[in-house]
Amino acid sequence: MLGAVLPALARGGFVIRDVRVEASADTPIAARETAHREGFRLAWQRLLEAEAPDQVGRLATLPDAELDRLINGFEIEREHVTTSRYSAVMTVFFRPEPVRALLARGAVGPVQIEARAVFTSLAEWTEIRRRLAASPAVSQVELRGLSATVARLGLTLTAGPEQAVVSLAAAGLVLGQGPDGWRLSRGAD
C-alpha cells in the first residue's frame, strides 16, 4: 500500500495522504501535470477502497472532469524536478458532499436505520456529530430525540449497514446492532 488512508475532515473534505507520484515527459511542466493527474486517480482509488470497496469497479475510472469536481485541493511534499522527470508525495483533499452523492447513486440504494448514539458529555456528542458528517457512509442524519446521554438518530446510509460499520470504524465511531437495535458510540482514539 502506498500509505495510510485517513478519511478525515480537512478543508471541508476527505483526505488521502502519502500519494507517491512520478512521471517523465519532454518538459518538466508536462511531467508535473501527468504526475498530478495520476496522483488524483491514485488518491480516488484509495478513497474508494477504504470507503466503498463494492463500488471500485464502477467508479475507479471516472472521467477527468468528474474527478476534478470531487477534488477540493492538494498539497505537495518532497517534490523533485529535472529537465524531463517529476516526482513528489501528494496529499489530496476531496469534497464530502459530491463524494457522498456519487457513492449514493451507485449503491444498492440508500438504507435507513434508527440508531441510539450514546455519549457522556456535550463535547463527545459534538464529536460524534462531526464524525458522522465527515463519513461518506452516511448521507443524512436526522435527530429524532435527545437526552443528556443518548440521541435517537435516523441515519441514511449510502450502502448497507455492513459497509457503514467498517467506514464508521475508520472514522472513529462504533456502530453495532444489539437486541435493542442499532447503537452508535465514539470509538477509542
N, C-alpha and C positions, 0 to 999 in steps of 0.2 A: 504494500500500500504506500502511496506517495506521502502520507502524513495523516494526522488525526483529523477526522471530520468533526467539526464543532459547530453544529447549528446553534446560533445564538442571535440575540438582537444586537445589532451594531449598525449604525446609520440607517435604522429602520428596516433591517433585513437579516437574512441568514448569512452566515459567514463560513467560507471554506478556506482554510489556511494551508500553507505549505504546498502550493501547487507549483511544481518544478516544470519550467518550460525551456525549450531550446529549439532554435531554427537557424537555417542558413539561407541566404539569398544573395542577389547581386549587390545589394546595398544594405547597410546596417538598419536603415529605416524599414525596408521591406522585411528583413529578418525579424525585427521587433514586432511589426504588425502581424506577421504569421504566428510568432510565438504567443503573442497576447490572445489571438483568436483561438489557438489551441488550448491555452490556459483557461479561457472561458468554457470551452467544451469539456475539459477535464474536471473543472470545478462543478459544472452542471451534472456530469456523470456521477461524481462523488456525492452530491446532494441527493440525487435520485436513489442511489444505492443505500444511503442512510435513511431516507425518509419515505420512499415509495418503491421498494425493490420490485414490486409486482408491475410497475409501470416503466421500468428501464427500457425494455424492448420497444415500447411505443413512443417514449418521449426523449430518448437519448440523442436522436439526430434531428433536433429542431432546426428550422431554417435560421440563418444568422439574424434576420430582423426580429424573429420571435425571441431568440435567446437574448438579444440586446435589450429587449423590453423588460426582461426579468432581472437584468443586472443594474444595481444601484451605483456601483463603482468598484474600484480595485486599488490595491497598493502593491508596490514593487519593492522587493528586498534583494540584496545580493545580485545586483544587475552587473552583467559583463558584456561588453560590446567590442567587436573587432570590425574590420572592414567588410566582412561578409557573414558574421555569425553573431547571434544574440542568445544569452541565457539569463535566467532570473528565477526568483521564487516569488510567487504572487499570492495575495490574499484577495478573494473575490467576495463582494457583498451582493446578496440577492434581495430583491424586494419581496416582502412576505405576501402581500395581497395577490399580486399576479401569479406567484408560485402556487399559492393555495387554490386559486381559481383554476389554474391549469391542471393541477392534480385532481381537483374535484370533478372536472369534466371527463377525465379518463378513468375514474374509479368505477367500481361496480355500481356505485351510487352512494349518495350520502347516507350515512347511518345515524339515526338519532338515538341517544341513550340519556337516561337520567342518572346522575351521579351525586353522591354526597361528598363534598370537599371538607376535609377535617383539618383544623388548624388550631394553634394555641395563642396566637396574637394577631393583631391587625397587620403587623409587618409581614407575618407569614402568609396571611390571606392575600395581601398585596402582591407578594412574590409569586404565589400560585397563579393569580390572575395574569401577571406579566408573562409567566412561562407558558400559560395556555395561549395567550395572544401571539406568542412567538412561534408556536408549533404549527407546521403545515398539516399535521394530523387532525387539527380542529379548525373547522371553517367558521363556526359560530358558537357563542356561549350565551346562554340565556339564564339570568339569575331568577330562580323561582322561589327562593326563600332564604333567609339569612338569620342566624342567631349568633351568639358570642363565639361559638367554636365550630359551627357547621354551616355550610352553604349548600342549598339544594340547587343543582345546576342542570339545565338541559344542554347537552353537548351535541353538536352536529359534527360527525367525524367524516373526513374526506374519503376514508377507506373503512374497512371493517375494524371492529374492536381489537382484534389481534395485532394488526399493524399499529393502531393507536397506542397500545400498551408499549410496544417497542420504541416508537417515536417519542412518546412522552417520557419514557425512562431516560432516553438520551438528553432530554431537556431537564432532567432532574425531578420528574414527577412520577409517582407510583399510581397506576390505575389498575384496580383489581376487582374481580367480581366475587362477592360472598353471598351468604344466604339472604341478606337484606338488600341486595342489589349492588350496583357499582359504587366503589369508594375511591376517592382521589385524595392524595396527600403529597406533601413535599418529600422527596427522597433525601437520603443522606448526601450532603455536599462534599 
